[in-house]
Amino acid sequence: MKYVYPTYQRFPIEIKSGQGVRLTDAHGQTYLDFTSGIGVCNFGYQNPTIQAAVQAQLPKIWHTSNLYENTLQDAVAKLLVHGEDRLVFFANSGTEANEAALKLARKYTGKTKILAFYQSFHGRTYGSMSMTGNPSIQAGYAPLVPDVAFATYNDPAALAQITPDLAAVILEVVQGEGGVFAGQKAWLQAVQAKCQANQVLLIIDEVQTGIGRTGYRFAYEGYGLDPDIYTTAKGLANGLPVGAMVGRAQFASAFGPGSHGSTFAGNALAMAAAQAVLTNLTPTFLTDVQAKAQQVWQALDQQVAGLPMVARLTGKGLMIGIHLVPDVSVVKVITALQQAGLLTLSAGDNTLRLLPPLVMSVEDLLAGVQTIATVLAQFETEAV
Ligand SMILES: *Cc1c(COP(=O)(O)O)cnc(C)c1O
């Protein structure tokens, strides 16, 4: 690409179309998709009900400002809060949802300090980036937003850093970009208890883990947690840009008229898609994701875990990390998998990351695992 800043390391493939769980490139080659964009198209491509919802909205109206009443936004917000005493702020992306959480936490508590975790990822705008525990993402952008400290994920010693002077603790229950590290249930619950005991808000970033990815609407549900605020984006509209921050209704006093906003937020097309996504996210669908994930993990344990180049497997549900030993580059593995017709992702710690669409059949999921096992085994023989 000649006219775009080179901020992305791009593979020499151009996706031109998608159908179900398969993508076709500019040369007509098809791929099985183990990426969902990056955890976005959880319901696959050209999903009939989501596509119909957007097509029905298209001839009505694309955009109205947030100066008017909006029943579509309210309907999506109702689906999000799911019967709990919560309210929603719509944004256009994950980073914006986290910005809203940061702003609300500071304004409501009147405190400034935030505790985040190493290897986290919360986005690229200043607030979210400042809470992201990855020096390479922050490099060159100082001064960052002040009063953000970091602690070690899953470390009991981190609890000592949760003190009453904090406005909030922010974390992912499965750290996605950092290397697909799942939080330990007892540790996460201890973090929440320490937050509650100290009047510190717990913000859970569900941008990657939410919308069914771990087999729950939001991953925190699977850990028995009750965050003060959670954020969602990626999968929420299956590919149309949207983000949302969901917080307790009692915080409304800090988010009154004029306190925050965004021109595009709650866009009608994105809302139509989000409404269809959340309607599709039924208990039956989620049970099915859990059942499929169980079969995938079984296959991974049998076919992949024991390979010499695999250091360990991490993750939860259909959010999977295959950590490779340091001398096998994950980018080379991804390239080889592309040539074998399978699209995959990377994450921190030299990890091959799998985020297949949640609608993928067990047959396709297991075929993808088989491809990974075969390609990794080939690397083995080549290395010898
Ligand atoms: C992708 C991601 C973000 C940022 O979302 P954008 O839509 O890219 O701004 C934030 N948090 C987590 C956990 C993510 O995976």
The ligand as a Gaussian input file, in Angstrom:
#p B3LYP/6-31G(d) Opt

LIG

0 1
 C       -8.966000      -4.795000      20.616000
 C       -9.013000      -4.457000      22.061000
 C       -9.183000      -3.126000      22.486000
 C       -9.208000      -1.967000      21.527000
 O      -10.312000      -1.999000      20.682000
 P      -10.308000      -1.065000      19.373000
 O      -11.684000      -1.256000      18.818000
 O       -9.214000      -1.544000      18.497000
 O      -10.076000       0.328000      19.837000
 C       -9.305000      -2.890000      23.834000
 N       -9.256000      -3.899000      24.731000
 C       -9.101000      -5.168000      24.361000
 C       -9.073000      -6.242000      25.398000
 C       -8.950000      -5.503000      23.020000
 O       -8.751000      -6.772000      22.653000

